[in-house]
Amino acid sequence: MRLSKHAVGAKDSLIRQMSLVADQVDNPYKLYFGESDMATPEFICRAAYEALQAGHTFYTPTPGVDELREAIAAKFKEVHNVEYSPAQVVCAAGAVNAIFLTIRSLIDPGDNVVIIEPTWPVFASITTLMGAEVRTVPLATSGSEFVLDLDRLRTAIDSRTRMMIINSPGNPTGWMIRREEQEAVWKMALEHDFVILSDEVYDRIVFDQAAAPTFAAVATDTEHLVVVNSFSKTYNMTGWRLGYALANEELVNLIAKLEEFVISNAPAMAQQAGITALRDGEPYVQEIREKYATRRQVAIEGLQAIPQVSLPIPAGGFYAFPKLEGLHDSLAFARKLLLEARVGMAPGIAFGESGEGYMRICFAASEEVLVPALANFKTFIEQNLCD
């Protein structure tokens, strides 16, 4: 059997590998996956149940039902004060599906895609599947903070660059792009005629402002920007598989065309639940932001108490990404940490070569999990990384 070289070349998820290791451990502290341990709120679940009872069990229009597309556009206007029409919204089975379809719609073999890392490995894997070249540009560090290296970004761009992928607030770093950085990147996109794919799934999970800055606020056209978002993080709906992209109508129509070949449409009952989440969910969003802020502080204090650890303070999202002094093989360290100390974290190398030496901790877990996990982590480091 001849396998696709592009499919074979796509990297496996090291995070999934950690979940398999966890199967060998009794009662592990699971901080490796990017999701909260809080279930979807009752008002959203009730909406899905009522949708099922009302017969929302059939195919829907491929880009999503009109009411959901209208609600997404309205919420984006409310949160970011940027206007999209419902026709510029296409729904998908989660953000990853929207990202896949966007890249497939815009990238051909021989193109290159610039990706800012450390970041979610799906971006590079999907690009590889399309037969395109991945060009990674690592974030720089300034003191204990991650910052965008605009000079290295410019150097990575050439005549074959068709897309730049930016995830802010960032997974795994918690880095959040500043407005002036967005403006500088936007000028690059116009000058070199590439599309910015802005993954903004953590835009509501921020700690010092109402929402993270969206690229849509600096964009002067819709030809060079696609914004992707999801219900998974903001409303704790990871298993519901509902996301969307905002783009110009030509691209929305092409994404919808390709979506018909892949999934037909996002689940009908999930779309109905999404309408309710957007319409009635603001009190819940505020509630979970406060919980994540508390858990973030627990993670910061626990990590800062470990001398061998330096921590860039996360501005958004629900991850801490500490750098460990003397760590050169984060995957081996993560396996050993899980098997011996029952603490499951994602190795920094899972997010690109620039992530080596770091570990990702999802602090969306409850304090009952975070506190003992961090205590075990501290003890393990003292026993394994100290002279």
FITOR-965088 format. One line per 5 residues: their letters; for each residue x, y, z of C-alpha. Coordinates in pm, whole numbers, plus 50000, padded with zeros to 5 digits. Layout:
A) X/Y/Z; ...
***
This chain:
MRLSK) 50000/50000/50000; 50139/50341/49903; 50071/50602/50168; 50058/50975/50109; 50399/51126/50184
HAVGA) 50232/51444/50304; 50007/51253/50545; 50299/51047/50675; 50506/51363/50714; 50252/51530/50941
KDSLI) 50378/51510/51297; 50198/51307/51562; 50054/51493/51860; 50289/51457/52156; 50003/51573/52376
RQMSL) 49800/51270/52270; 50104/51056/52343; 50105/51188/52700; 49740/51089/52736; 49836/50732/52642
VADQV) 50111/50732/52904; 49854/50851/53157; 49660/50527/53102; 49944/50352/53282; 49913/50574/53591
DNPYK) 49668/50548/53882; 49477/50873/53938; 49708/51107/53743; 49680/51484/53762; 49579/51562/53404
LYFGE) 49713/51902/53309; 49819/51815/52953; 49497/51866/52756; 49371/52212/52666; 49033/52204/52831
SDMAT) 48869/52288/53159; 48745/52025/53403; 48420/52223/53427; 48130/52072/53234; 47929/52272/52982
PEFIC) 47687/52495/53178; 47333/52377/53231; 47164/52651/53027; 47357/52545/52716; 47291/52175/52774
RAAYE) 46923/52250/52823; 46916/52439/52494; 47060/52135/52315; 46804/51906/52479; 46520/52135/52379
ALQAG) 46662/52152/52026; 46659/51772/52006; 46302/51764/52133; 46206/52023/51872; 46347/51808/51591
HTFYT) 46683/51974/51523; 46833/51640/51419; 46863/51689/51043; 47116/51837/50802; 47152/52214/50816
PTPGV) 47287/52454/50554; 47658/52379/50524; 47782/52720/50648; 47545/52704/50946; 47188/52805/51020
DELRE) 47111/53171/50955; 47027/53248/51317; 47366/53123/51439; 47559/53315/51174; 47365/53628/51267
AIAAK) 47435/53570/51638; 47809/53523/51576; 47831/53845/51375; 47634/54032/51641; 47852/53903/51925
FKEVH) 48172/53995/51740; 48036/54347/51695; 47942/54364/52063; 48279/54240/52191; 48520/54391/51937
NVEYS) 48320/54672/51773; 48401/54531/51429; 48120/54454/51188; 48087/54137/50981; 47773/54039/50794
PAQVV) 47621/53692/50852; 47727/53608/50495; 48089/53654/50609; 48050/53383/50875; 48097/53011/50813
CAAGA) 48041/52758/51091; 48246/52440/51127; 48291/52135/51348; 48525/52313/51587; 48802/52566/51527
VNAIF) 49036/52294/51399; 48792/52214/51119; 48767/52583/51032; 49149/52608/51030; 49184/52299/50812
LTIRS) 48931/52424/50559; 49083/52774/50555; 49434/52644/50486; 49299/52402/50226; 49116/52687/50055
LIDPG) 49418/52915/50034; 49735/52704/50017; 49879/52498/49731; 50184/52270/49719; 50499/52480/49689
DNVVI) 50358/52772/49891; 50497/52850/50233; 50321/52939/50556; 50486/53141/50832; 50385/53023/51180
IEPTW) 50472/53198/51505; 50577/52947/51769; 50571/52797/52025; 50216/52724/51922; 49951/52460/51877
PVFAS) 50107/52191/51653; 49794/52149/51439; 49887/52452/51228; 50212/52300/51104; 50064/51953/51058
ITTLM) 49778/52079/50841; 50019/52290/50635; 50233/51981/50578; 49926/51784/50467; 49873/52045/50195
GAEVR) 50224/51995/50062; 50332/52343/50164; 50646/52452/50347; 50625/52544/50715; 50841/52839/50821
TVPLA) 50845/52891/51196; 50942/53214/51367; 50994/53183/51742; 50872/53443/51985; 51155/53636/52147
TSGSE) 51185/53692/52520; 51217/54025/52693; 51286/53974/53059; 51030/53714/53159; 50787/53800/52877
FVLDL) 50736/53665/52527; 50739/53929/52254; 50694/53922/51878; 51022/53937/51683; 50917/54157/51390
DRLRT) 51261/54151/51227; 51275/53771/51213; 50915/53771/51090; 51009/53995/50796; 51305/53775/50714
AIDSR) 51085/53464/50692; 50859/53614/50424; 50928/53574/50053; 50740/53564/49723; 50597/53218/49801
TRMMI) 50450/53317/50138; 50073/53281/50117; 49976/53282/50485; 50090/53379/50831; 49930/53202/51129
INSPG) 49911/53381/51462; 49743/53247/51775; 49677/53517/52035; 49616/53480/52322; 49859/53201/52261
NPTGW) 49859/52830/52330; 50091/52732/52503; 50253/53061/52603; 49969/53285/52719; 50134/53556/52506
MIRRE) 49899/53824/52374; 49985/54035/52072; 49980/54412/52116; 49789/54648/51888; 50105/54806/51746
EQEAV) 50238/54459/51662; 49916/54377/51480; 49950/54697/51280; 50307/54608/51184; 50206/54257/51075
WKMAL) 49910/54395/50880; 50145/54619/50682; 50354/54311/50597; 50043/54127/50477; 49948/54412/50245
EHDFV) 50303/54459/50117; 50362/54090/50043; 50002/53995/49966; 49954/53708/50211; 49661/53617/50436
ILSDE) 49676/53637/50813; 49499/53345/50979; 49428/53477/51328; 49330/53207/51577; 49143/53398/51848
VYDRI) 48977/53113/52039; 49098/53251/52375; 48990/53608/52306; 48750/53619/52602; 48985/53448/52848
VFDQA) 49201/53745/52942; 49279/53894/53280; 49352/54266/53248; 49099/54377/52987; 48756/54285/52851
AAPTF) 48882/54098/52545; 49202/54035/52357; 49271/54262/52058; 49140/54119/51734; 49324/54153/51403
AAVAT) 48991/54257/51254; 49023/54592/51433; 49336/54686/51234; 49238/54523/50904; 49159/54760/50620
DTEHL) 49009/54488/50400; 48883/54131/50425; 49111/54001/50150; 49408/53946/50379; 49247/53821/50701
VVVNS) 49062/53520/50835; 48961/53517/51201; 48890/53176/51355; 48711/53124/51683; 48527/52853/51873
FSKTY) 48271/52782/52142; 48504/52530/52306; 48702/52754/52541; 48469/53045/52613; 48167/52826/52690
NMTGW) 48335/52497/52792; 48197/52320/52485; 48506/52126/52373; 48315/51807/52297; 48039/51980/52103
RLGYA) 48260/52054/51801; 48140/52398/51704; 48360/52673/51566; 48360/52932/51291; 48560/53155/51061
LANEE) 48507/53518/50967; 48622/53609/50617; 48513/53768/50291; 48217/53612/50114; 48425/53457/49836
LVNLI) 48634/53260/50085; 48334/53177/50305; 48162/53025/50003; 48471/52821/49914; 48511/52696/50270
AKLEE) 48145/52594/50271; 48198/52411/49942; 48490/52212/50086; 48305/52155/50413; 48039/51966/50219
FVISN) 48307/51713/50121; 48429/51668/50480; 48144/51689/50734; 47842/51836/50549; 47766/52065/50843
APAMA) 47827/52122/51211; 47585/51923/51432; 47237/52074/51419; 47167/52057/51793; 47510/52205/51874
QQAGI) 47432/52500/51650; 47111/52564/51841; 47300/52545/52170; 47555/52789/52029; 47282/53043/51962
TALRD) 47179/53024/52327; 47543/53049/52444; 47593/53370/52250; 47256/53519/52348; 47255/53434/52720
GEPYV) 47615/53353/52804; 47775/53681/52919; 47719/53618/53293; 47876/53275/53250; 48174/53417/53060
QEIRE) 48239/53657/53347; 48205/53373/53598; 48462/53148/53434; 48702/53437/53376; 48702/53495/53749
KYATR) 48761/53126/53816; 49045/53111/53566; 49199/53423/53720; 49202/53251/54059; 49350/52932/53915
RQVAI) 49606/53134/53722; 49722/53290/54046; 49751/52947/54207; 49968/52834/53915; 50183/53147/53920
EGLQA) 50249/53125/54295; 50318/52752/54280; 50563/52784/53992; 50738/53093/54123; 50812/52899/54442
IPQVS) 51041/52665/54244; 51394/52811/54208; 51470/52618/53887; 51163/52763/53710; 51120/53094/53528
LPIPA) 50766/53182/53427; 50647/53424/53158; 50323/53554/53308; 50032/53450/53084; 49821/53746/52972
GGFYA) 49544/53529/52829; 49428/53174/52778; 49454/52913/53051; 49810/52790/53020; 50134/52851/53205
FPKLE) 50453/52782/53009; 50742/52771/53255; 51104/52731/53146; 51301/52479/53350; 51668/52539/53413
GLHDS) 51875/52249/53283; 51592/52085/53089; 51699/51965/52744; 51455/51680/52670; 51105/51791/52767
LAFAR) 50937/51481/52623; 51145/51238/52831; 51099/51465/53133; 50720/51475/53083; 50702/51094/53064
KLLLE) 50910/51050/53377; 50712/51319/53560; 50387/51144/53477; 50501/50791/53557; 50681/50875/53881
ARVGM) 50498/51178/54019; 50154/51128/53857; 50166/51480/53712; 50064/51505/53347; 50198/51808/53162
APGIA) 50260/51871/52793; 50627/51881/52689; 50740/52211/52542; 50879/52039/52233; 50520/51952/52137
FGESG) 50476/52317/52037; 50785/52350/51818; 51159/52348/51859; 51155/52683/52037; 50940/52522/52307
EGYMR) 51216/52285/52415; 51313/52344/52776; 50959/52446/52869; 50654/52259/52999; 50289/52349/52941
ICFAA) 50047/52341/53231; 49674/52382/53177; 49551/52574/53481; 49186/52538/53380; 49182/52243/53621
SEEVL) 49031/52285/53966; 49242/52391/54264; 49192/52041/54405; 49398/51919/54111; 49634/52213/54066
VPALA) 49761/52244/54422; 49878/51883/54475; 50002/51861/54115; 50223/52166/54161; 50348/52032/54493
NFKTF) 50444/51702/54329; 50602/51895/54042; 50819/52095/54282; 50936/51783/54462; 51010/51606/54134
IEQNL) 51219/51898/54005; 51415/51913/54329; 51495/51544/54294; 51571/51542/53922; 51698/51882/53808
CD) 51906/51993/54104; 52280/51933/54135
***
